[in-house]
């Protein structure tokens, strides 16, 4: 007698998916409008219809092994045309949210990002770390700048008087960076293992070098935002594409500034290389200082565009959950505290400058240290998946 | 106090309700908005359950109405105001002038001599009609109607000379006293121009299922030969797009009930007309309620009929060939493809005609436009005013509404 295939739905998984942003998934009746509505889903293996039924049936194995959730760029065309309000775009984004949380240990961090209830913990950790540093520096009267037990250093406002880079900010963030890089390494390894085909795969033609694929993805897809140009309707396309571009190039500028400064500051101590030595605050004539200002402006412009777009979404079609707002909110906080630190420093308003700089460090920590569990994880995971499937001979479309 | 019954709408359910009530001895008024009775059924080529032409079922109803002195009907009439309560309603009815004498004189010669032509709404704009016209050969009342606005100055002189035309007839307002009201206001095909991803009615060879009924009707614009509207070519590859606007919260949030059966019926008569034609039906779920399942089995046994599970989500015209290109994901195979067809039929659904903003009856309509109450006030909805139905069930619901109306007025 033939054995009937028995589907074992993972009910817990369905509930988790619903909590992570896919609450409407049960409304889907498999009409397949979404797969056609999606401008980038491929003809031979389209999405997101199949993801909807896998989710309804709780087929966790299928969904976790599905690279397509990473190919989706979340334009929401599928949800706009969905006849049932099942919001397939939200499900795809919920799947990614689940991945951020489950690919590596520390799923609690992901859970905290799911609702405002987790915010105090996420904020509290760096707040305590940097508060301890601050109190410690004041207690030892670091550099002799603290008079009469005051918490605020005297003289010209220099953030380094509290958070002296060499001993405080740099070690903390070097540790954080190492932690994040290791986490991502592990996460990417797990992710690729889960989407890799079972058994051996015959790749027709020459198998592409993974590094070449990565460069292709970065320079042909990510930086020119080629997918954003295809996704969504005209007006949407622009605000999303330009907003996201501003953010990416803003971050790239700031990363270049940080990197150059880090090298200059540390490598510049090696005898013979003193000419590259750098120290904060940089003068406004320094090209790196100028680049930093450009980066800050790009962040603010990009953030404004993306926030306005997200605010304007029809909640019946595409909802924004706390994951989305957490990321936008933290980037806003980083950009604003950064901008205001500089402003207060130049205005010589010491108390405000130091307090805002403290908040700046806390928010930068919130952005970077939790990165693999946050929505910003797509920076690494989406790139990894697109690169991987490209190396397997499939383009994202 | 009155024990007369008002039936609003002269389609199949309204006619049935009127006849059932009149034939057991109650006075009935029918108020019909268009110039002829018969409603949507009159526009069909064939209808369920026996696939007869509309003249077949309607003719006997018309005979019964003609012979029954208890039924009075008003065409080109609309209800303006309803006041009173169960058992004693006063209904104000506005009647547009017909401009022709009540003799049902044969005005065909005069009509064909007229120059002015207008798009025929009865044929969904696929043909034109004269300004003096009957909607169909079996139209009831078989009395011509004059559309004064469509007359050319020359035509005007011509019709004014006819003894059977009164070009100066004025609109009338009358008052009826009734005890109960049956709302059989029916449905209209969903507006395709709102289906933006399905071509919004601008793709020439992408027509609606009701337009196909007219094309296939022996009294229709092509006398029953189904041809492509753009070039008159006989279609060889035909597609049906199910749920075009139905089961869709952006359009009609309910299943229109009849479209699957309508497409199967149309597939069958198209295959009879074109033995070489290939037909594809794109569907979400093929809904063939009750005994209709047998009909589904019969039609789908045809090897030239293909069923593809997947809702068409994009329609575009190929300007050079006039073909229509559909994009669908075949949900069983899990592949997305573009399919080329000569002729595409959108299985559009039924939208209730009674609009929430033009409802003098004081009944509640739900979000979809269907009547949900009124019984306590002696107002009973029948047919598609109440829910999407086929002709048979419309007739049943008409009879049921008549029964309730009688109970309301009995003994008053």
Contacts between the chains, C-beta under 8 A, distances in Angstrom:
chain1	res1	chain2	res2	distance
A	29	B	247	7.6
A	29	B	284	6.5
A	29	B	285	7.6
A	30	B	284	7.2
A	30	B	331	5.7
A	31	B	243	7.1
A	31	B	247	7.9
A	31	B	284	4.4
A	31	B	310	7.4
A	31	B	311	3.9
A	31	B	331	7.9
A	32	B	284	8.0
A	32	B	309	7.8
A	32	B	310	4.3
A	32	B	311	5.7
A	32	B	313	7.4
A	32	B	328	7.0
A	32	B	329	3.9
A	32	B	330	7.8
A	32	B	331	4.5
A	33	B	311	5.0
A	33	B	313	4.3
A	34	B	313	7.9
A	35	B	313	7.8
A	35	B	329	3.9
A	35	B	336	5.4
A	36	B	312	7.8
A	36	B	313	3.4
A	36	B	314	5.5
A	36	B	327	4.9
A	36	B	328	6.5
A	36	B	329	5.7
A	36	B	336	6.2
A	37	B	197	7.6
A	37	B	313	5.6
A	37	B	314	7.9
A	41	B	336	6.8
A	42	B	336	7.6
A	43	B	335	6.3
A	43	B	336	4.7
A	43	B	337	6.4
A	44	B	335	5.6
A	44	B	336	7.9
A	45	B	334	6.7
A	45	B	335	7.4
A	46	B	329	5.3
A	46	B	334	7.1
A	46	B	335	7.0
A	46	B	336	4.1
A	49	B	329	6.0
A	49	B	331	6.2
A	50	B	334	6.0
A	81	B	197	6.3
A	81	B	250	7.5
A	81	B	313	6.4
A	83	B	243	7.6
A	83	B	247	6.0
A	83	B	248	3.5
A	83	B	249	6.0
A	83	B	250	6.5
A	83	B	251	7.7
A	83	B	311	7.7
A	84	B	247	8.0
A	84	B	248	7.9
A	84	B	249	6.4
A	85	B	249	5.4
